[in-house]
Amino acid sequence: MKRKIVSVASLLMLALTTSTFAQKFKVLEGDKKAVKDAKQFNLVFEYNNMMVGKETEADYVAEKKEDYNKKEAGKGDDWEKNWKENRTTKFEPQFVELFNKYGEGMQVGNLSTAPYTMKVATTYTKPGFNIGITKQYALIDGEITVTETAHPEKVILKMSFKGAQGTTFGDYDFDAGTRIKEAYAKLGKELAKELN
């Protein structure tokens, strides 16, 4: 009997945890109903003016690059290259995969002929950490803007999102890119559910 009670409590806690993210979307302009019947969105990502922790991205990258290069020549240069490349090799594909999986017919991607364009602008990234004995998950904040593709000045929907947290299990997430990738996965999944 105890096992059943614990299982039910665990499921309830999981449901509450997954539903809390959906409450962190806030409509800033337009209406979600306006895109409810849309099937395809051309997708663009933006990282302009993004903060990383308490620093601008430029300061964060310069500091990390210098630290790594002091430890080993060229290591910081490689880290900086990976930091930028992770966007197109990890973050964005993960968002697309999860949005399309949970979109119930909605699809995002490089779809220039789609009637709507969705811009995912990340304004804040917390990379998290994993030092073996303790870890902190990555999270991202930002804005989602949907416009007519033919008339990009016409905003159909604008929403903010806060605290899209990527959860990772096991010891494979020592790399910040892996942790942040999971935050984009969470965002894609929850945004698809929100728009449906």
Backbone as CSV, one residue per row, in Angstrom:
resi,resn,N_x,N_y,N_z,CA_x,CA_y,CA_z,C_x,C_y,C_z
1,MET,0.821,-1.197,0.000,0.000,0.000,0.000,0.865,1.262,0.000
2,LYS,1.958,1.235,0.780,2.860,2.394,0.830,3.417,2.701,-0.551
3,ARG,3.771,1.628,-1.268,4.366,1.812,-2.593,3.385,2.537,-3.522
4,LYS,2.087,2.170,-3.460,1.080,2.824,-4.298,0.924,4.294,-3.926
5,ILE,0.949,4.578,-2.634,0.814,5.969,-2.183,1.988,6.800,-2.674
6,VAL,3.193,6.242,-2.563,4.385,6.941,-3.029,4.305,7.156,-4.540
7,SER,3.856,6.146,-5.281,3.750,6.264,-6.729,2.763,7.344,-7.124
8,VAL,1.604,7.384,-6.471,0.606,8.402,-6.766,1.153,9.784,-6.413
9,ALA,1.837,9.885,-5.273,2.427,11.167,-4.869,3.488,11.607,-5.873
10,SER,4.284,10.650,-6.348,5.323,10.974,-7.332,4.713,11.464,-8.638
11,LEU,3.646,10.800,-9.086,2.978,11.217,-10.310,2.356,12.603,-10.169
12,LEU,1.764,12.865,-9.008,1.171,14.175,-8.764,2.239,15.256,-8.781
13,MET,3.373,14.987,-8.152,4.473,15.943,-8.132,5.010,16.194,-9.539
14,LEU,5.120,15.125,-10.339,5.589,15.253,-11.710,4.618,16.098,-12.529
15,ALA,3.331,15.861,-12.357,2.318,16.643,-13.087,2.394,18.110,-12.707
16,LEU,2.576,18.398,-11.431,2.682,19.783,-10.986,3.940,20.437,-11.532
17,THR,5.038,19.676,-11.561,6.305,20.202,-12.061,6.211,20.532,-13.545
18,THR,5.615,19.632,-14.335,5.546,19.870,-15.764,4.536,20.962,-16.099
19,SER,3.522,21.139,-15.275,2.532,22.165,-15.585,2.999,23.553,-15.170
20,THR,3.955,23.647,-14.253,4.391,24.969,-13.820,5.074,25.735,-14.930
21,PHE,5.774,25.039,-15.854,6.436,25.769,-16.927,5.410,26.452,-17.822
22,ALA,4.323,25.740,-18.130,3.311,26.302,-19.019,2.758,27.610,-18.458
23,GLN,2.730,27.768,-17.162,2.225,28.987,-16.546,3.220,30.135,-16.677
24,LYS,4.416,29.863,-17.132,5.428,30.915,-17.241,5.464,31.552,-18.622
25,PHE,4.546,31.177,-19.501,4.361,31.894,-20.752,3.443,33.072,-20.460
26,LYS,3.745,34.217,-21.034,2.901,35.394,-20.828,2.655,36.059,-22.172
27,VAL,1.400,36.218,-22.540,1.065,36.877,-23.799,1.309,38.374,-23.636
28,LEU,2.141,38.930,-24.510,2.466,40.354,-24.483,1.684,41.139,-25.535
29,GLU,1.331,40.446,-26.627,0.626,41.093,-27.725,-0.093,40.027,-28.536
30,GLY,-1.260,40.344,-29.072,-2.004,39.399,-29.885,-2.736,38.366,-29.052
31,ASP,-3.027,37.228,-29.692,-3.834,36.190,-29.057,-3.379,34.821,-29.556
32,LYS,-3.252,33.869,-28.657,-2.848,32.512,-29.046,-3.840,31.879,-30.009
33,LYS,-5.107,32.244,-29.896,-6.135,31.670,-30.767,-5.871,32.000,-32.234
34,ALA,-5.167,33.096,-32.490,-4.898,33.518,-33.868,-4.006,32.538,-34.619
35,VAL,-3.228,31.732,-33.915,-2.336,30.767,-34.572,-2.751,29.323,-34.324
36,LYS,-3.880,29.137,-33.671,-4.317,27.789,-33.303,-4.462,26.867,-34.510
37,ASP,-4.951,27.411,-35.642,-5.165,26.583,-36.828,-3.982,26.579,-37.788
38,ALA,-2.920,27.282,-37.443,-1.725,27.310,-38.300,-1.049,25.941,-38.287
39,LYS,-0.576,25.523,-39.431,0.063,24.205,-39.539,1.583,24.308,-39.655
40,GLN,2.069,25.397,-40.234,3.515,25.529,-40.441,3.998,26.918,-40.073
41,PHE,5.201,26.954,-39.505,5.855,28.209,-39.153,7.289,28.170,-39.661
42,ASN,7.687,29.212,-40.378,9.101,29.387,-40.675,9.754,29.786,-39.348
43,LEU,10.892,29.211,-39.041,11.486,29.403,-37.714,12.821,30.121,-37.802
44,VAL,12.977,31.150,-36.975,14.262,31.844,-36.855,14.606,31.991,-35.375
45,PHE,15.891,31.977,-35.096,16.367,32.149,-33.727,17.179,33.427,-33.636
46,GLU,17.130,34.058,-32.477,17.882,35.294,-32.255,18.522,35.243,-30.869
47,TYR,19.775,35.678,-30.797,20.512,35.675,-29.533,21.097,37.056,-29.234
48,ASN,20.593,38.094,-29.884,21.102,39.455,-29.690,20.856,39.927,-28.261
49,ASN,21.795,40.629,-27.704,21.654,41.225,-26.363,21.352,40.195,-25.272
50,MET,21.811,38.980,-25.453,21.563,37.930,-24.470,22.507,38.074,-23.275
51,MET,21.939,37.908,-22.107,22.740,37.859,-20.886,23.036,36.395,-20.568
52,VAL,24.220,36.150,-20.051,24.589,34.804,-19.590,24.938,34.954,-18.118
53,GLY,24.088,34.417,-17.265,24.245,34.684,-15.833,24.066,36.172,-15.591
54,LYS,25.031,36.799,-14.949,24.941,38.236,-14.653,25.753,39.085,-15.630
55,GLU,26.269,38.450,-16.693,27.128,39.153,-17.641,26.497,39.217,-19.021
56,THR,26.974,40.151,-19.836,26.598,40.107,-21.242,27.247,38.868,-21.843
57,GLU,26.692,38.393,-22.936,27.280,37.209,-23.570,28.730,37.484,-23.984
58,ALA,29.007,38.674,-24.495,30.366,39.011,-24.945,31.363,38.916,-23.796
59,ASP,30.991,39.450,-22.631,31.878,39.390,-21.463,32.055,37.962,-20.968
60,TYR,30.954,37.207,-20.946,31.003,35.812,-20.496,31.938,34.994,-21.384
61,VAL,31.784,35.146,-22.695,32.600,34.385,-23.648,34.069,34.788,-23.531
62,ALA,34.331,36.089,-23.447,35.723,36.559,-23.344,36.394,36.016,-22.084
63,GLU,35.661,36.015,-20.984,36.208,35.535,-19.703,36.501,34.037,-19.752
64,LYS,35.536,33.255,-20.250,35.721,31.799,-20.332,36.870,31.450,-21.291
65,LYS,36.912,32.154,-22.413,37.953,31.902,-23.408,39.330,32.154,-22.810
66,GLU,39.468,33.264,-22.099,40.751,33.599,-21.473,41.139,32.560,-20.427
67,ASP,40.185,32.163,-19.584,40.458,31.157,-18.548,40.932,29.836,-19.151
68,TYR,40.220,29.364,-20.170,40.585,28.093,-20.800,41.930,28.187,-21.514
69,ASN,42.211,29.306,-22.164,43.492,29.467,-22.868,44.666,29.533,-21.901
70,LYS,44.430,30.049,-20.687,45.485,30.070,-19.671,45.844,28.658,-19.232
71,LYS,44.843,27.787,-19.171,45.074,26.407,-18.751,45.760,25.593,-19.839
72,GLU,45.347,25.859,-21.089,45.910,25.105,-22.220,45.747,25.945,-23.479
73,ALA,46.832,26.208,-24.156,46.805,27.052,-25.362,45.814,26.508,-26.387
74,GLY,44.925,27.372,-26.853,43.954,26.992,-27.872,42.656,26.420,-27.344
75,LYS,42.639,26.008,-26.066,41.424,25.402,-25.503,40.283,26.414,-25.445
76,GLY,40.604,27.656,-25.127,39.588,28.702,-25.066,39.018,29.028,-26.435
77,ASP,39.886,29.006,-27.446,39.426,29.258,-28.817,38.452,28.163,-29.253
78,ASP,38.780,26.922,-28.914,37.885,25.807,-29.238,36.564,25.938,-28.490
79,TRP,36.657,26.341,-27.214,35.436,26.499,-26.413,34.528,27.564,-27.034
80,GLU,35.121,28.699,-27.446,34.321,29.781,-28.043,33.638,29.306,-29.329
81,LYS,34.360,28.561,-30.142,33.798,28.032,-31.390,32.615,27.117,-31.093
82,ASN,32.779,26.225,-30.122,31.699,25.309,-29.745,30.502,26.060,-29.171
83,TRP,30.774,27.107,-28.377,29.690,27.893,-27.775,28.755,28.421,-28.869
84,LYS,29.320,28.939,-29.936,28.517,29.481,-31.045,27.883,28.356,-31.873
85,GLU,28.664,27.319,-32.184,28.156,26.232,-33.034,27.050,25.432,-32.378
86,ASN,27.037,25.367,-31.042,26.002,24.613,-30.332,24.598,25.088,-30.690
87,ARG,24.489,26.349,-31.070,23.164,26.884,-31.414,22.564,26.113,-32.589
88,THR,23.359,25.941,-33.647,22.826,25.286,-34.848,22.969,23.763,-34.824
89,THR,23.873,23.249,-33.990,24.068,21.792,-33.957,23.311,21.111,-32.826
90,LYS,22.985,21.859,-31.764,22.314,21.246,-30.608,20.996,21.932,-30.247
91,PHE,21.049,23.230,-29.934,19.880,23.912,-29.362,18.702,23.948,-30.333
92,GLU,18.950,24.498,-31.514,17.865,24.700,-32.474,17.270,23.381,-32.977
93,PRO,18.093,22.380,-33.343,17.506,21.099,-33.758,16.678,20.435,-32.657
94,GLN,17.115,20.602,-31.401,16.381,19.988,-30.294,15.024,20.668,-30.109
95,PHE,14.991,21.990,-30.229,13.731,22.730,-30.152,12.781,22.251,-31.250
96,VAL,13.279,22.182,-32.490,12.471,21.768,-33.634,11.924,20.362,-33.425
97,GLU,12.790,19.452,-33.022,12.377,18.055,-32.830,11.241,17.930,-31.821
98,LEU,11.382,18.604,-30.681,10.365,18.469,-29.635,9.088,19.236,-29.963
99,PHE,9.219,20.409,-30.589,8.015,21.149,-30.991,7.211,20.312,-31.983
100,ASN,7.880,19.779,-33.000,7.182,19.009,-34.031,6.596,17.714,-33.473
101,LYS,7.243,17.148,-32.482,6.739,15.916,-31.865,5.451,16.173,-31.089
102,TYR,5.379,17.304,-30.387,4.217,17.598,-29.537,3.265,18.627,-30.151
103,GLY,3.521,19.021,-31.391,2.732,20.077,-32.019,1.358,19.675,-32.520
104,GLU,1.050,18.399,-32.489,-0.264,17.908,-32.933,-0.636,18.486,-34.297
105,GLY,0.257,18.332,-35.265,-0.001,18.822,-36.614,0.713,20.126,-36.930
106,MET,1.103,20.878,-35.915,1.886,22.094,-36.137,3.330,21.700,-36.409
107,GLN,3.980,22.450,-37.291,5.360,22.137,-37.652,6.165,23.428,-37.763
108,VAL,7.392,23.395,-37.222,8.316,24.520,-37.362,9.568,24.040,-38.075
109,GLY,10.269,24.977,-38.714,11.511,24.615,-39.386,11.893,25.675,-40.404
110,ASN,12.802,25.317,-41.283,13.231,26.207,-42.352,12.182,26.138,-43.463
111,LEU,11.067,26.828,-43.242,9.903,26.744,-44.123,9.546,28.138,-44.621
112,SER,10.326,28.645,-45.544,10.177,30.040,-45.981,8.842,30.323,-46.659
113,THR,8.139,29.283,-47.123,6.835,29.501,-47.756,5.673,29.399,-46.765
114,ALA,5.977,29.127,-45.489,4.918,29.042,-44.475,4.275,30.421,-44.301
115,PRO,2.978,30.465,-43.988,2.302,31.754,-43.852,2.776,32.581,-42.666
116,TYR,3.304,31.905,-41.650,3.762,32.601,-40.451,5.240,32.335,-40.194
117,THR,5.893,33.297,-39.564,7.275,33.129,-39.118,7.307,33.248,-37.609
118,MET,7.975,32.301,-36.984,8.131,32.291,-35.528,9.580,32.622,-35.190
119,LYS,9.756,33.657,-34.385,11.108,34.020,-33.938,11.242,33.653,-32.468
120,VAL,12.262,32.877,-32.157,12.592,32.522,-30.780,13.812,33.353,-30.393
121,ALA,13.591,34.355,-29.553,14.678,35.242,-29.128,15.062,34.910,-27.694
122,THR,16.268,34.425,-27.509,16.756,34.107,-26.166,17.398,35.361,-25.577
123,THR,16.897,35.778,-24.433,17.417,36.994,-23.789,18.290,36.686,-22.580
124,TYR,18.159,35.451,-22.045,18.921,35.081,-20.853,19.223,33.595,-20.886
125,THR,20.456,33.246,-20.578,20.865,31.846,-20.464,21.617,31.644,-19.163
126,LYS,21.209,30.626,-18.432,21.936,30.200,-17.239,22.495,28.819,-17.585
127,PRO,23.814,28.720,-17.825,24.373,27.458,-18.316,24.305,26.288,-17.333
128,GLY,24.160,26.587,-16.039,24.185,25.518,-15.053,25.586,24.939,-14.916
129,PHE,25.699,23.853,-14.167,27.001,23.207,-13.992,26.816,21.777,-13.516
130,ASN,27.866,20.999,-13.648,27.928,19.653,-13.089,29.372,19.430,-12.664
131,ILE,29.587,19.398,-11.360,30.945,19.175,-10.851,31.074,17.813,-10.168
132,GLY,30.163,16.924,-10.554,30.232,15.558,-10.026,29.407,15.379,-8.769
133,ILE,29.770,16.101,-7.705,29.047,15.919,-6.443,27.765,16.756,-6.383
134,THR,27.670,17.761,-7.227,26.455,18.570,-7.288,26.300,19.132,-8.697
135,LYS,25.070,19.478,-9.040,24.806,20.004,-10.371,23.679,21.017,-10.322
136,GLN,23.630,21.850,-11.359,22.543,22.811,-11.519,22.134,22.764,-12.982
137,TYR,20.835,22.608,-13.225,20.337,22.530,-14.589,20.423,23.886,-15.282
138,ALA,20.512,23.855,-16.604,20.503,25.080,-17.401,19.069,25.571,-17.551
139,LEU,18.922,26.876,-17.777,17.607,27.415,-18.105,17.747,28.618,-19.018
140,ILE,16.655,28.923,-19.723,16.644,30.048,-20.655,15.359,30.850,-20.496
141,ASP,15.448,32.165,-20.787,14.309,33.072,-20.838,14.332,33.753,-22.200
142,GLY,13.193,34.286,-22.600,13.179,35.033,-23.855,11.782,35.366,-24.325
143,GLU,11.663,35.562,-25.640,10.384,35.923,-26.243,10.148,35.124,-27.518
144,ILE,8.877,34.814,-27.750,8.432,34.166,-28.978,7.578,35.191,-29.717
145,THR,7.911,35.468,-30.967,7.118,36.400,-31.766,6.686,35.704,-33.047
146,VAL,5.380,35.752,-33.328,4.838,35.182,-34.560,4.347,36.333,-35.428
147,THR,4.848,36.371,-36.655,4.438,37.401,-37.613,3.977,36.739,-38.899
148,GLU,3.311,37.515,-39.744,3.007,37.023,-41.082,4.313,37.029,-41.873
149,THR,4.613,35.947,-42.539,5.867,35.854,-43.287,5.948,36.933,-44.364
150,ALA,4.839,37.173,-45.044,4.825,38.177,-46.113,4.849,39.605,-45.580
151,HIS,4.432,39.765,-44.321,4.383,41.096,-43.697,5.002,41.003,-42.301
152,PRO,6.342,40.959,-42.214,7.001,40.743,-40.922,6.714,41.813,-39.874
153,GLU,6.227,42.957,-40.303,5.888,44.021,-39.341,4.564,43.724,-38.627
154,LYS,3.773,42.783,-39.155,2.469,42.466,-38.581,2.608,41.347,-37.546
155,VAL,2.595,41.744,-36.277,2.732,40.773,-35.177,1.380,40.137,-34.891
156,ILE,1.344,38.819,-34.973,0.127,38.059,-34.676,0.090,37.676,-33.206
157,LEU,1.267,37.325,-32.683,1.372,36.887,-31.289,2.775,37.152,-30.773
158,LYS,2.850,37.673,-29.575,4.147,37.847,-28.913,3.996,37.380,-27.479
159,MET,4.862,36.465,-27.066,4.819,35.920,-25.709,6.221,35.925,-25.111
160,SER,6.283,36.112,-23.820,7.552,35.917,-23.123,7.539,34.518,-22.522
161,PHE,8.727,33.965,-22.340,8.848,32.703,-21.606,9.949,32.873,-20.572
162,LYS,9.755,32.238,-19.441,10.714,32.376,-18.344,10.953,31.027,-17.695
163,GLY,12.225,30.710,-17.502,12.584,29.508,-16.749,12.400,28.202,-17.487
164,ALA,12.667,28.170,-18.795,12.637,26.892,-19.517,13.865,26.105,-19.071
165,GLN,13.638,25.151,-18.207,14.746,24.425,-17.569,14.926,23.050,-18.187
166,GLY,16.139,22.768,-18.574,16.447,21.458,-19.129,16.940,20.523,-18.045
167,THR,16.265,19.408,-17.891,16.705,18.441,-16.888,17.483,17.326,-17.567
168,THR,18.609,16.990,-17.002,19.440,15.908,-17.515,19.664,14.898,-16.399
169,PHE,19.846,13.671,-16.793,20.053,12.603,-15.816,21.369,11.903,-16.105
170,GLY,21.992,11.409,-15.079,23.260,10.717,-15.248,24.422,11.695,-15.213
171,ASP,25.564,11.221,-15.615,26.791,12.014,-15.530,27.317,12.459,-16.887
172,TYR,26.441,12.564,-17.888,26.920,12.918,-19.213,26.779,14.405,-19.514
173,ASP,26.352,15.214,-18.557,26.059,16.623,-18.839,27.111,17.572,-18.262
174,PHE,28.387,17.166,-18.301,29.443,18.068,-17.837,29.635,19.233,-18.815
175,ASP,29.206,19.038,-20.060,29.311,20.067,-21.084,28.096,20.995,-21.014
176,ALA,28.344,22.306,-20.986,27.252,23.287,-20.902,26.300,23.157,-22.087
177,GLY,26.836,22.861,-23.273,26.002,22.716,-24.455,24.957,21.634,-24.307
178,THR,25.315,20.545,-23.665,24.365,19.447,-23.429,23.269,19.895,-22.481
179,ARG,23.641,20.626,-21.444,22.631,21.098,-20.484,21.688,22.113,-21.125
180,ILE,22.243,23.058,-21.872,21.419,24.100,-22.498,20.517,23.499,-23.574
181,LYS,21.016,22.498,-24.281,20.219,21.813,-25.305,18.910,21.306,-24.714
182,GLU,18.976,20.781,-23.498,17.778,20.256,-22.846,16.787,21.365,-22.497
183,ALA,17.280,22.580,-22.244,16.384,23.714,-21.989,15.601,24.059,-23.256
184,TYR,16.271,23.997,-24.417,15.573,24.248,-25.684,14.588,23.121,-26.000
185,ALA,14.927,21.908,-25.622,13.995,20.790,-25.786,12.727,21.048,-24.974
186,LYS,12.912,21.471,-23.731,11.774,21.759,-22.857,10.933,22.886,-23.433
187,LEU,11.589,23.933,-23.927,10.866,25.058,-24.507,10.051,24.616,-25.715
188,GLY,10.656,23.839,-26.610,9.943,23.366,-27.793,8.720,22.552,-27.431
189,LYS,8.883,21.648,-26.489,7.772,20.786,-26.056,6.653,21.599,-25.430
190,GLU,6.990,22.464,-24.493,5.960,23.218,-23.777,5.308,24.283,-24.649
191,LEU,6.051,24.877,-25.568,5.464,25.866,-26.465,4.445,25.194,-27.402
192,ALA,4.783,24.020,-27.913,3.848,23.292,-28.763,2.549,23.018,-28.017
193,LYS,2.658,22.592,-26.770,1.467,22.331,-25.957,0.697,23.622,-25.706
194,GLU,1.409,24.693,-25.436,0.773,25.985,-25.150,-0.028,26.484,-26.345
195,LEU,0.518,26.360,-27.541,-0.172,26.851,-28.734,-1.336,25.961,-29.136
196,ASN,-1.332,24.733,-28.658,-2.451,23.836,-28.926,-3.546,23.986,-27.888
